[in-house]
Every structure is written in structure tokens, then in C-alpha cells.
Amino acid sequence: MHVGNSPFFQKPKDDDVKKHGGKSLAQLYNLTKKIEEGIPSGAIYVGYGAEEIQATSSGQITSMQINLDSEEIYASWIGEALAIGVSGAMVMLIDEPEVLTALFEGWNYYRKYLEQTPNLKDKQIETWNGNWLSHRFDKKFDTNNPLNNFQIAVTEVQGNIAIPTLAWSKVIFALAKKYPKKIITAYAYNLSQTNTTLGFINLFLPEVRRLFEIRDALFIDESDSILNSQEIESLETFYNFRNACKIGTIGLKALEPEKLRDYMPKGSMLYSKGLDFKFIDDNSYHIYQLYKIWIIAMLNKTELLQIASEVAKALVIYEANGNKDNRGKKDKEQDANKVKDAKNVRDFIESLTEILEKEKENGEIFKNAVAQILIMPVDNFPLFATLVRFEYTYLKTKN
């Protein structure tokens, strides 16, 4: 792992290399020697402040006398080596025995991977930990053959190959598999030229598991769905890890799909664009299902899918019943678009009312929809409205 200014980043004397039997062993000796001298700094005590006040991490320096023994300093190296690297140059520490044990067991395989992979970038233990944990907590993990199905799509960095950092969402999904009913706490931070602390973040893993429960409720089981667990876990998120932590907790909201806001009614949420979803191929249908499952999980009420579908169907039929002359048909399309483009509850209700003033046959469907949106949290309306938009576009594509 990378510990800035540590003896492992300083060239040892040639005599020390010969004396101790190698460069790394000489560097290790220099580390132990500095620890024995008893002057703690971030170079030997991982995560600690700078040694001098002029350094970039001098904000951690204190005039208080803190008694530190060598065991604690050595433990800081072990602790950092148990950190889980995620995309965005951040790491998480999770004080759960099964997590720590799984990561520790993975160290032996990292050693083998280093030895068997020429030109592999070194000092990536935290990055390895993220990839390993995702593999280790997978349902298909084989204890008799731990490396079975473990594949890392390496990337190229300055002429060498490197282990890619795992998306933070995949680490969360891995933890949700292991702890489907538990809220656990992670400490998020980054140690570099300046140390960054995001703090202690609660991971609401039961919320995350709700995605799979909704999938199973809609499609009976995974075999009946074209959206398998791996496809759900591969979703790209709107929030990067830092911004996800700013929410305060990590759960369903933090896992918002990356481009979902493109299809939310324009003005209903920040960055919403009001675009129509395009059903082009099988992949677009997968994305549509993923968006739909996430929205329903957020709304936490599967009945809202049926209500949204009924409203969408009513709009499609309303358009189809337009007059044969182009003007009448265009007017009905505009009426339907007003409902789909409603950016708030008031606009939505007013648009439905305009349609009911012209045709009464969808009164019960619209009345039921209004009753539901009036009792849901205001923040949930854009999600319901987007669900209507998706179902409308899907029905139009089928027709």
C-alpha cells in the first residue's frame, strides 16, 4: 500500500541492502528503526499528522503529549491494509469481523496475483480488497476453489497494468449480500498529500436489498426476469462516493441510476431533462427495467406501478380516440404531454382535470392516481411521474 514519505519510498543505502538481504528488507528495517525512535508522523504511523508544522498535513499536529506505543503504530499499517478502496480515490474501513477476516484471507491471493502477473502496478492492496470482497461475498463463491470465476479486467497505467478500482456501488451490493438485514457503519477517508475525512457513514443494506426483492415481486423470481442480479449490481450511479456520503447515509437514494434524471419531467428535480426514453435494443429494455425497479423501491409501494401503468394506458387510449382530423389528434397529444411533463403535483392534477373535462371515461383511474400522489411525500412525485412517462413510452412503442 502507499504510505507517503515512508521508508518504502526512500532508497536505502547499498550497505543496508547487502546487510539485510534485499531492498525491501532494508526498507523494513529502516521503518522499524524509525518506530523505535518514537517520533510519530504519517510516514511511519498511517493516518497520523505530519512531523513538522510546515508540512501539508500539519493541521493534525497538536502540542498535547500523546503516548503512543510501537504496537499501535504497527497496527495502523494492518488497519490501512484492511481498508476497502472504491472509485473516487476513497477508502472505507468497516469494523465487522467477517469483513475483516475475508479481507485478511484475500491477502494471500493478492501476493500470488502479484507474483504471477508481470508488470503489475504494486501497492494496490486497498484496491485489491474491493475487488476481492465483491468476489468473496458473492453467492457463487466456492470455498474449495476460492479463485474460481474471479476475474479482474486490468487497466493500463503508464506502461504497466493495474487493478482497476471497483465502483463504490458494487462494494455496497457485496455487503448487502452478506448483511441483508443489517445497518453497518463505515469510516470513509483518503490518505494522500493531505488527508481527507468524510466521517462515519451508515450503510442501510436492507434498503439496498429491496431492489432485488422488488425484482422478485415483479417477476416472481430471477429466472423469469431478463434483469439478473449481476445486471442490477452493475448499475452506474448518479452520485460519486463523496457526494453519496454527503446525503448522510448510503441506501437506495445514493444508488440513484446515473442517467435517470434525463427522463424525469423537466424542472421536477435538479438536472432533470424531460427526455423520452428510447427502446432501441435489449440493453435499453434492461435499463428500463432497472430504472423502474429502483423507482418502485424508492416509492416502497408496488401498487404504484399498476396505477402509473393505468394512467399511461388511459393517456394512450385518449390520444387514439382523437378526431380523424389532424387538429383534434394534435390537441389530445398536447393534453397527454401536459400530464407527462407535469413538474409538480399541482400541474399533474390540473392536466388530468383538463382531460376529464373533455372525456369522463377515465375518471376512476385519474381519481385513484390523484389520491395516491396527495398522500406521498412531495419528493416522491417526480419518481411517480417518471414511472408514468416510462409506461406511456413503453405502450406507445409496443403499439
N, C-alpha and C positions, 0 to 999 in steps of 0.2 A: 504494500500500500504506500501511498505518497504521504510522507510527513515532511513538510517543508523545513529545510535547513538542518535536517537530522544528519547524523554521521553517515547514513547510507547515501547521502547526496554530496559527500565530500571525499575526495580522493585520498586514500590512506597512504602512508609512507611505504616505500618499497620494502624497507626492512620489516615493517609490521606485516606486510603481505606474506613475506617469506616465513616470518616467525609464527604466524597463526595459520598458515596453510591455505591462503586464498584471500581475494579481495573482500568478499562478503564477510568472511570470518574476522578479518581485520577491522572492518566497519562495525561489526557486532561488538568486538572488544572495545572499540572507542565509545560505543554507546554505553556499555556497562560502566566504563571508567567515568564518563560524564555523570551518570546517575549516582555513582558513589561519591562524587564531589559535592552533591547535594544542592546544586543551584538549578532549580526547576525552570524550564522555559518550554515553549511549544516545540522546540527542536528535539526534546527528549521526553516530554510529558505531553502526550497527544491531547490537543484541545486546550492546552494551557495558554497563558498570555505570553507576550514577548519577554525577552530577558532584559532589554533596555527600553527606556521610555521613548527613544527616537524611532522605534520600530513601528510598523503599521498596525500591529495588534496590541499596542501599548494601552489601549483602553481597558484591558483586562488586568493591568498591573495595579497592585494595591500596596500600601505601606504597612498593612497588617502582617503580622508574623503568622504564617500558616505552616504548621508542622506536617511535612509530607514524608512518608517512608518510601523506600525503594519499591516495596511490593505494590503500592498504589500506582507508582509510575509505570511499572511493568504491566500492571492490569489495564492501564489506559491503552496500551498497544493491543492487547487482546480485545478490549471493548470496541475499539475502532475497527478491528478486523472482523467483528461480528455485525458491522453496520451494513445496511442494505442500500445499495446505490440505485437511484431512479433517474429518469430523464430530467434534464434541467440542472445537472451538476449538484444535486442534493442527495442526502442520505438520510436513512431512518434507523433509529435504534428501537428495538421492541423487546421489552423485558418479559418475554414469555418463554418458559423453559423449553417447550417443544420447538419453538422457532430457533432459539439459540443452539439447541442440540443439533437440529437439522443443518444449520449453517456450519457448525463445527465439523460435522461429518463430511460436509462438502469440501472442506479444505484439502483433504487427501486427494480428491478428484481434481481439484484445481492444480495441485502440484503435478499430477500425472498429465493434465492437459498442457501445462507449461512445457513439460519435458518432451511431449510428443508433437508439439506444434512449433515448427521452426519460424523464426521472425515474428513471434507473437509479442506484442507490447506487454511489458511487465507492470507490476504494481497496480493491478486491477482487481484486488480482492473484493472490494465493495461491489463493483460491477458484476463480478462473478457471482457474488451472493444473491443478487436479484434474480439472475437467470437460473441459478441452482434452486432457489426457494420455489420459484414458479414450477419447476420440474418436480421437485421433491414433494410438493403438496398436491400434485395432480392425481386424480383418481386412478390413472393408468400406471402410476409409479410401481415398478417391480423391485421389491426389496432384495430379491435373489439376483437381479441384474440391474443395479442402480443406474447404469448409463444407457439402458435401453430406451430408445426414442428421444434421447437428449441431444438436441441439435442446436448449435449456435451459428447463426448466419454472420460470420465475422465481417468487419468492415476494414477499409484501408486507411491508415493514418501515417502520413509522412514516410511512405515506403514500407511500413510494417503493417501487419494485420493486427486488429484489435477486437476485443469482445465488445459488442455494442451494449450501451446502457438500456436496460429494459424500461418500457413505458411504465410510469407510476401506477397506471390503472391496472396493468397486468399483475403487479405485486399485490394490489388490493384484492383483485379477484382470487389470487392464490391464497391469501389469508382468509378470504370469505369461505373458501372450500374447507379450510381447516377449522375455522371457528364460525360456523353458520349462525349461531345463536348468541354470539358474544360481542361486546363492545370492548375493544382493546385500545391502549394508548401507545402512540409512537412519539418519539422525540425527533424532530426534523431539524437538520442543520447542514452546514457546509464548512469545511476547514480548508482555507486557502491562504493567500497572502493576507487577507482579512477574514476573520471568522464570522459566519452568518448563522443566526439562530432564528428559526421560525417558531420554536417552542414545542409544547406538548399538545398533540392533536389526537382527539378521539376518533377512532375508526369505527363507524357504525356498520359493521359487517352484516347484521341481519337485513338492513336496508338493501345492501348490495345483492344479497341472495334473493331478494324479492324479484329481481329481473328474471331469474331462472324459474321461480315459482309462477310468475305471470306467464312466461313462455309455456310452461307445462299446463297451466289452467286453460290457455287459449288453444293449445294444440294437443291436449291430452298427455303426450309425452314427447321426448326429443325425436323419436323415430318418425313421428307424424309431421314434424316441422322441417322446413328447409333451412331453418336457422338453428344450427347446433351450438353447443356451449363454446366451442373454440371461436366461432364467429362472433358471439356476444363478447367474449373476452378480448377480442382484437379491436374493439371499437376505439376510435381516436376521440379524445375529449376536447371540449371547448376550452376548459381550464388547464393551464400547465400546473405543475405541482405547487409552485409558490402561490399562485392565485387560488388554487383549490384549498390550500391551508388558510388563506385569508377569509374563507367562508366561515371558519371557526371549527368546523368538524368536516370529516370526509365521509360522505354517504352517497345516496343516489344523486343529489343535486350536483355534487362535484363531478359525477360521471356523465354530465350532460354531453351528448354526442356533438362532435366538433362543428358540423355544418347544419345542425337542426334549425338554428335561428334564420337561416336563409329562407326557410319555408314558413316561418311564423308571420302572422299579419304584420305588415309594415307599421311601425310605431307602437306595437304592443309590448315590445321589450327592446332593450338596448341592442343595436346591431341587427335587428330583425329586418328582413328584406321583402317579404311577401312574394317570393318566387313560387311558381307552380312546380311541384315535383314531377320529374320525368321518368316514366317507366320505359327504360331502354332495353335492358337485358336482365338476366338472372341476378346479377350483382345489385342492380338498382332495386330489385324486389327484396333482396336480403336487407339492404339498407332501410327500405320502407318498413319492413317488419321490426328491425332493431329500433328505429325511431318510435314506432307505435308501442312496442313493449316498454321502452323507457318512459314514455308519456303516461301510459296506464299505471306503471309502477309508481310514478310521482303522484298521480291523481289518487292512487290507492283505492280505486273503485272500478272493478272490471265492467260494471253495468254502464259506465260512461262510454265505453266503446260502442255498445249497442245503440245508445242514444245518439252518439255522433254519427253512426252509420245510418240511422233512420233519418236524421236531419239532412245528411248528404244525399240520400236516396230521394227524399222529398224535393230537394232542390233540382236534382237531375230530371225528375218527372215533371216538375213545374216548368222547366225550360222546354222539355219535349212537347208539352201541351200548348206551346205558343202558337199564335196565329200563323197561317201559312205565309202571310206577307212578311217580308224581312224586318219591317219596323217592329211588329209585335214580338217576333222572336228575339230581336236585339234588346227590347225593353226587359224581357224576362231574364235574359242573360245578365243584364246590368243589375237587376234585382238580386239575383243569386250571387253576383260578385260582391255586392254590398254586404251580404251576410258573411261571405268568406273573408272579406277584407276588414271586417269589424275589429278595431284595435282595443275595444273595451266592452264591458258588459252592456252599457247603455246603447252603444252603436249596434250591438248584436240584436238586442231586443227591438230597437226601432226598425231595423231592417226586416226582421221576421214579421213585425206588425204590418209593415207596408205590403208584404206578400199576402198576409191573411186578409187584408182589406180588399184584395183582388180575388183571392180564392180561399175558401174556408175549409177545404177538404183535409189540410194538414194541421188543423188546429190542435188536436190532441198531441201530436208529435212535437210541435213547437212549444206548446204549453209545458210539456214534460221537460223539454230541454231548458226552458227558462227557469223552471222550478229548481232544477239541479244547479245551474250556474249561480243562482242567487244565494245558495247555501254553501257554495265552495269558497275557499279563500280567494281573494282578488288576484293574488299572484298566480293562481292556477288557471285563470281564464285563458291566457294565451296558449296554454298547453291544450286545453279542450278545443279551442278554436282551430289550432293546428291539426288536431285529430280530425275535425270536420273537413278541413282542406284536403288532408290525405285521403280520406274515404271518398270524398267527392271526385278527386282526380283519378283514383283507382276505378271507380264506377264508370267514369267517362272513358277511360282507356279501354275497359272491357267492352263498352258499347261501340 
